[in-house]
Amino acid sequence: MSNFIFMLTRDDVTIPDAREVVHEVLATETPHVGFKDVGLSLSDMHALVQTIRDADRKVHLEVVSLSEEDELRSARVAVELGVDYLIGGTRWQQVREIIGNRDIRYYPYVGQIIGHPAQLGGTADEMLDEAEAMRHAVDGINLLAYRHLSLNGLALLRQIISSTKLPVIAAGSIETLDRVTAVNEAGAWGFTVGTAALLGRFTKDGALSAQINAILDAAKAETVG
């Protein structure tokens, strides 16, 4: 079963009312809750992390900032916040040094990250070479499979998962229950959903809790084969 990571984000930015919306999220059985490194003040991020922790859920911070300065600043924020998972970003050597021996699991991106909201470029072989290079320094990789500019997202995800020993988080544009099922069957460690759930794309019941429960049910489905 893949781990569902609900992201309090829309279009790769943390929603301004994340501190209010998170209570509806935490009323479900969602085990992992995350947000991006852009969109909230540091004080609001501290408060959000505390709320998630008080509910005994895992906290994810995803780095979508593109510049080196912003990415490293976000890594330091992750350390200050004491998140459970730092996902995204591309400068894994420098970020690994910032994290040090702290109990933060780190899943950087592989591939060419283009623009914001992010898209993915590069070949599967190049991504696998990256994964191999960082294998002993990270806990897993974050893959924007369904946002690749030219490759089939599911085929790419399957190839990466089957060819690396690192756990894989599938991030971005998972906006149907069929994709949730496909990601689960491909063997992803986890997957992120934000915008699509907030827009009510998973079930006719527009309530966020109904969207989340539909995703959780799809993620629990037994894999085939």
C-alpha positions, 0 to 999 in steps of 0.5 A: 500500500502506497502512503498517501501524503495530503499536500495543503497546496494549490498549484505548487504553493501552500494555500493561505488558509492551510491552518484552517483547512488542516483541521478537516484533513486531520479529521480523516485517517490521513497519516501524512500531511505536507505543505510547500516551502512557499506560501506561508510565513515562518510563524504560520509554518511553525503553527501548522507543524505543531497542529499536525504533530498534535494529531500524531501525523507525519509532517512533510515539507516539499521544496519547490524553490528553484534557486540555490539560495532559496533551496538551502534556506528552505532546508534550514527551515525544515531543520528548524521546524523539525519536519519528518520528511523533506521532499523535493529540491535538487541540491542533495549534497548541500542539503544533506550537509544541512540535515546532518544526523537529524531525524529527517528523511530526505527525498530529493527530486530526480530529473530536470525540474523546469519552472513553477509549477514544476515540470519534469525533463530528462531521460529515465536513464539519467534519473536512475544515474542520479538515484544511484549517485545519491543512494547512500546519502538520501532516504528515497527520491521524489519523482514528478512522473506525471509532469514529464514533458514527453514521457508517459508518466506511468511507464516512467514511474514503473521503470524507475521503481523497478530499477532503483533500490530507493523508495519513490514518492510520486508527486504532481498531477495525481488527479484521478482515482485511476492514477492513485490505483496505478501508483499503488500498483506500480509500488510507489512508497508514497504519493502526493495529492493537493490541488486535485482534492481541493478542487473536488476531482475524486468524487462527486461529494465535494467535501474535502473529507470525502475526497480524502477518504476516496483517495485513501480507499484507492490507495488501500486497494490490493495490487494486482499481480 
